[in-house]
């Protein structure tokens, strides 16, 4: 295993300076991470096993310059923030399925709670989502990806909502109870092993850009700029791997 280096991590996300924990520095790190490390689901359909260990995740995301899904992205970002003296908790979240109109199970998603002068929800592992810390318990933020807010159900239960089609739609619910990385092992295995898991059925890689997002699946390429989407269908499988290398610098085949 390679050395776990804060400096190499910061180099990976294009951040040169280190500051004392603050909201501005946290926001800078979150945005830099979203611009540099993609959300990707490439290993699971390819049969490569994802194991939640910081060393393994670090080597994949930093040295191999890959991306990952929520447990990897937020798990490693938690490590970075801790190394930079932020006080941060791993939280369990339940993703809302709008087709089924139901929440997923506990540990379905991992998100982060950062403690500064106030508490802030931070997430670098939910794909197309908010790009700056949202103040707890009822904060809002708006960026090129959309308008978001937190709703508190009670003192320990919260919801992340996104404004779409003229209404606030639930993204995920979460509790403020601190978790350990190992608490997510069972659901990480479930996402890989359950035949109904959507992570098994398609390959996907997506990254935020200054004006929008680039999303590649095994069937299409979607480039979003200023909330306008241009979608191109892929005709051959080789196109996927060529575009994966071109837009994300990832070679897996």
C-alpha positions as CSV (number, residue, x, y, z in Angstrom):
1,X,0.0,0.0,0.0
2,X,1.1,3.6,-0.7
3,X,1.5,6.2,2.0
4,X,-1.7,8.1,3.0
5,X,-0.6,11.7,2.3
6,X,-2.8,14.7,2.9
7,X,-0.6,16.6,0.4
8,X,-1.2,14.2,-2.4
9,X,-4.9,14.2,-1.7
10,X,-4.9,18.0,-1.9
11,X,-2.9,17.9,-5.1
12,X,-5.4,15.5,-6.5
13,X,-8.2,18.0,-6.0
14,X,-6.1,21.0,-7.0
15,X,-5.9,22.7,-3.6
16,X,-2.5,24.0,-2.7
17,X,-3.0,25.8,0.6
18,X,-4.0,24.5,4.0
19,X,-6.0,26.7,6.3
20,X,-7.5,26.4,9.8
21,X,-10.9,24.8,9.8
22,X,-13.5,27.3,8.6
23,X,-16.7,27.5,6.6
24,X,-14.8,29.1,3.6
25,X,-12.1,26.4,3.6
26,X,-14.7,23.6,3.9
27,X,-16.7,25.0,1.0
28,X,-13.5,25.3,-1.1
29,X,-12.6,21.7,-0.3
30,X,-16.0,20.4,-1.1
31,X,-16.2,22.2,-4.5
32,X,-12.6,21.2,-5.4
33,X,-13.4,17.6,-4.6
34,X,-16.6,17.6,-6.8
35,X,-14.6,19.1,-9.7
36,X,-11.8,16.6,-9.5
37,X,-13.0,13.2,-8.3
38,X,-16.0,11.6,-10.1
39,X,-18.9,9.6,-8.8
40,X,-18.5,6.3,-10.6
41,X,-20.0,2.9,-10.6
42,X,-17.5,1.0,-12.7
43,X,-16.2,-1.7,-10.4
44,X,-19.5,-3.4,-9.4
45,X,-20.8,-4.2,-13.0
46,X,-17.2,-5.3,-13.8
47,X,-17.1,-7.8,-10.9
48,X,-14.4,-5.9,-9.0
49,X,-15.0,-6.0,-5.2
50,X,-15.3,-2.8,-3.2
51,X,-14.1,-3.2,0.4
52,X,-14.4,-0.3,2.8
53,X,-10.9,0.3,4.1
54,X,-9.4,3.8,4.0
55,X,-6.1,2.5,2.5
56,X,-7.8,0.7,-0.3
57,X,-10.1,3.7,-1.1
58,X,-7.2,6.1,-0.9
59,X,-5.2,4.1,-3.4
60,X,-8.1,3.9,-5.8
61,X,-9.1,7.5,-5.7
62,X,-5.8,9.3,-5.2
63,X,-3.0,7.1,-6.7
64,X,-5.1,5.4,-9.4
65,X,-7.0,8.6,-10.0
66,X,-10.3,6.9,-10.1
67,X,-13.7,7.8,-8.6
68,X,-16.1,5.9,-6.4
69,X,-19.6,5.7,-5.0
70,X,-20.8,7.3,-1.8
71,X,-19.1,5.1,0.8
72,X,-15.8,5.6,-0.9
73,X,-16.1,9.3,-1.7
74,X,-17.6,10.5,1.6
75,X,-15.5,8.0,3.5
76,X,-12.3,9.3,2.2
77,X,-13.4,13.0,2.4
78,X,-14.2,12.3,6.0
79,X,-10.6,11.1,6.5
80,X,-9.2,14.3,4.8
81,X,-11.3,16.6,6.8
82,X,-10.3,14.9,10.0
83,X,-6.6,15.1,9.1
84,X,-7.1,18.8,8.5
85,X,-8.5,19.1,12.1
86,X,-12.2,19.5,11.2
87,X,-14.7,17.8,13.5
88,X,-16.8,15.7,11.3
89,X,-19.2,12.7,11.6
90,X,-20.2,10.0,9.2
91,X,-24.0,9.9,8.9
92,X,-26.4,7.2,7.6
93,X,-28.9,8.3,5.1
94,X,-31.9,6.7,3.3
95,X,-32.3,7.6,-0.3
96,X,-35.9,8.3,-1.5
97,X,-37.0,6.3,-4.6
98,X,-39.4,8.5,-6.5
99,X,-40.6,5.6,-8.7
100,X,-41.5,3.4,-5.8
101,X,-42.3,6.3,-3.5
102,X,-40.3,4.9,-0.6
103,X,-37.1,5.3,1.3
104,X,-34.3,2.9,1.1
105,X,-32.9,1.1,4.1
106,X,-30.6,2.5,6.8
107,X,-27.0,3.0,5.6
108,X,-28.3,3.2,2.0
109,X,-26.2,6.4,1.6
110,X,-23.3,7.9,3.6
111,X,-23.2,11.7,4.1
112,X,-21.2,14.0,6.4
113,X,-21.9,16.4,9.3
114,X,-19.2,19.0,9.9
115,X,-19.1,20.9,13.2
116,X,-17.8,24.5,13.1
117,X,-19.4,27.4,14.8
118,X,-22.6,25.8,13.4
119,X,-23.2,22.4,12.0
120,X,-23.2,21.8,8.2
121,X,-24.3,19.0,5.9
122,X,-21.6,18.1,3.4
123,X,-21.8,15.5,0.6
124,X,-19.3,14.7,-2.2
125,X,-20.9,11.3,-3.0
126,X,-24.4,11.8,-4.2
127,X,-23.8,12.7,-7.8
128,X,-25.7,15.6,-9.1
129,X,-26.4,17.4,-5.8
130,X,-25.5,20.4,-3.7
131,X,-22.1,21.9,-4.0
132,X,-21.6,23.9,-0.8
133,X,-22.2,23.1,2.9
134,X,-25.8,23.5,4.0
135,X,-26.3,24.9,7.5
136,X,-28.2,22.7,9.9
137,X,-31.0,22.3,10.9
138,X,-32.9,24.3,8.3
139,X,-30.4,25.8,5.8
140,X,-30.7,26.3,2.1
141,X,-28.2,26.7,-0.8
142,X,-28.5,27.2,-4.6
143,X,-25.9,26.6,-7.3
144,X,-25.8,25.6,-11.0
145,X,-27.1,22.2,-10.1
146,X,-30.2,23.3,-8.3
147,X,-31.9,24.7,-5.2
148,X,-31.7,22.6,-2.0
149,X,-32.8,22.8,1.6
150,X,-32.8,20.8,4.8
151,X,-36.0,20.2,6.8
152,X,-35.8,18.9,10.3
153,X,-38.4,16.3,11.3
154,X,-37.4,16.3,14.9
155,X,-34.2,16.9,16.9
156,X,-32.4,13.9,15.3
157,X,-34.1,13.3,12.0
158,X,-33.7,15.5,8.9
159,X,-34.5,15.5,5.2
160,X,-32.6,16.9,2.2
161,X,-34.9,18.3,-0.4
162,X,-34.4,19.7,-4.0
163,X,-36.7,22.1,-5.8
164,X,-37.8,20.5,-9.0
165,X,-40.9,21.0,-11.3
166,X,-42.3,23.6,-9.0
167,X,-42.1,21.6,-5.7
168,X,-39.7,20.5,-3.1
169,X,-38.8,16.8,-3.6
170,X,-37.2,14.5,-1.1
171,X,-33.6,13.4,-1.9
172,X,-32.8,11.5,1.2
173,X,-33.5,11.4,4.9
174,X,-30.8,11.2,7.6
175,X,-30.1,11.1,11.3
176,X,-27.5,13.1,13.1
177,X,-26.2,10.1,15.0
178,X,-22.4,9.6,14.4
179,X,-21.4,6.3,12.6
180,X,-18.2,4.4,11.9
181,X,-17.0,3.4,8.4
182,X,-17.5,-0.3,9.3
183,X,-21.2,0.4,10.0
184,X,-21.7,0.7,6.3
185,X,-20.0,-2.7,5.4
186,X,-23.3,-4.7,5.2
187,X,-25.0,-2.2,2.9
188,X,-21.9,-1.9,0.8
189,X,-22.0,-5.6,0.3
190,X,-25.7,-5.5,-0.4
191,X,-25.3,-2.9,-3.1
192,X,-22.8,-5.2,-4.8
193,X,-24.5,-8.6,-4.3
194,X,-28.2,-8.0,-4.4
195,X,-29.5,-8.8,-8.0
196,X,-32.0,-5.9,-7.8
197,X,-29.3,-3.3,-6.9
198,X,-29.1,-0.6,-9.6
199,X,-25.3,-0.5,-9.1
200,X,-25.1,-3.9,-10.8
201,X,-27.1,-3.1,-13.9
202,X,-25.2,-0.2,-15.5
203,X,-21.8,1.5,-15.7
204,X,-21.8,5.2,-14.9
205,X,-19.3,8.0,-14.3
206,X,-20.3,11.6,-13.6
207,X,-18.4,14.7,-12.5
208,X,-19.4,18.3,-11.7
209,X,-18.0,21.1,-14.0
210,X,-18.1,24.9,-13.4
211,X,-21.1,25.3,-15.7
212,X,-22.8,21.9,-15.1
213,X,-21.9,18.3,-15.3
214,X,-20.6,15.5,-17.5
215,X,-22.3,12.1,-17.1
216,X,-21.4,9.0,-19.0
217,X,-23.3,5.7,-18.9
218,X,-22.9,2.6,-21.0
219,X,-25.7,3.8,-23.2
220,X,-25.3,7.6,-23.4
221,X,-23.2,10.7,-22.8
222,X,-25.0,13.7,-21.2
223,X,-23.3,17.1,-21.0
224,X,-25.1,19.7,-18.9
225,X,-24.2,23.4,-19.2
226,X,-26.2,26.1,-17.4
227,X,-29.0,23.5,-16.8
228,X,-29.3,22.8,-20.5
229,X,-28.7,19.1,-21.3
230,X,-27.3,17.6,-24.5
231,X,-27.6,13.8,-24.6
232,X,-25.8,11.6,-27.1
233,X,-26.7,7.9,-27.4
234,X,-23.7,5.5,-27.7
235,X,-23.8,3.1,-30.6
236,X,-20.9,0.8,-29.6
237,X,-19.5,-0.4,-26.3
238,X,-16.0,0.8,-27.3
239,X,-17.4,4.3,-27.3
240,X,-18.0,4.1,-23.6
241,X,-14.3,3.3,-22.8
242,X,-13.0,5.9,-25.3
243,X,-15.2,8.6,-23.7
244,X,-14.3,7.4,-20.2
245,X,-10.7,8.0,-21.0
246,X,-11.3,11.3,-22.8
247,X,-13.5,13.0,-20.2
248,X,-12.4,11.4,-17.0
249,X,-8.9,10.1,-17.7
250,X,-9.9,6.6,-16.5
251,X,-8.7,3.5,-18.3
252,X,-10.3,0.2,-17.1
253,X,-10.2,-1.9,-20.3
